[in-house]
Amino acid sequence: MSRPIVLIAEELSQATVGALGPEVEIRRCDGADRGALLAAVADADAVLIRSVTRVDAEVLAAGSRLKVVARAGVGLDNVDVPAATAAGVLVVNAAQANAVSAAELTCGLLIATARNIPQAGQALKSGQWNRSKYVGGELARKTLGVLGLGRIGTLVTERMKAFGMDVIAYDPYVDAAWAARLGVQMLSLDEVLAASDFLTVHLPRTPRTLGLIGAPELAKAKRGIRLVNVARGGLVDEAALYNALLDGHVAAAGLDVFAEEPCTKSPLLDLEQVVCTPHLGASTWEAQDRAGVSVAESVRLALGGARVPDA
Ligand code: MLT
């Protein structure tokens, strides 16, 4: 009997392949190459992706044998979940696997925006010993605004409290009493914007959150705010952020995600006060092993006809 075909459309850890086991045939393609994806998915029983591969109605139609779409990460914004459900295709993700890694990168970018670490390092490597240009500010006793107090927002809160930051948050779905136990005051979005010295975004990308922080919201923010986004591009309007950085209303930004990815050309990348990384939030060996193994196990269960527990 032929083995089910599992298509790996993006770079996944070796542990992922191990966890899929010998009962499946593994094939690979570059999910960013639409033609290659559409051709390869035709024979696949399952497809494994990260954030680059777009699984929409066209891919689902091409994958007439597909039973599972597995996203080795938390965000499902690159998967048309209603279309998959309508086609009878199960969508699984690894909701917990990347949280620590994403939170740690967020903390790194918060510190980097406060202390100009990449800029000063780059200048030094190019031969400039410039101490006065790169004076920064402390995090202790500053206010951190967290937009989205889910898993990652909570981990960031716990870590930045260890730096002595006061944390306030906006999240319409979070219970204020629970947040209080974490030492976080829940406020409205406008209140968080007005009171924060640093702001970090931890929301999914949905039609409701797209452009959540635009020009009017940035205008309500405290002058000199430093903003970090390790969640999803497009939550912060990039043109509005650029203008706010240019006029100094936003003092600095730490960006791991962009509205269109890959992003190698953006006016934001030309600003010295922007610290950036190419969507590395989940890119640690540990997170990739956890996410890959988690979705591989879900795929095995689903292909074997068993119930897949929540990730
Ligand atoms: C996630 O949604 O967990 C990340 O974007 C995963 C990734 O980097 O592929």
Boltz pocket constraint, residues with backbone or C-beta under 6 A from the ligand:
constraints:
  - pocket:
      binder: B
      contacts: [[A, 50], [A, 51], [A, 52], [A, 72], [A, 73], [A, 74], [A, 75], [A, 76], [A, 94], [A, 98], [A, 231], [A, 279], [A, 280], [A, 281], [A, 282], [A, 283]]
      max_distance: 6.0
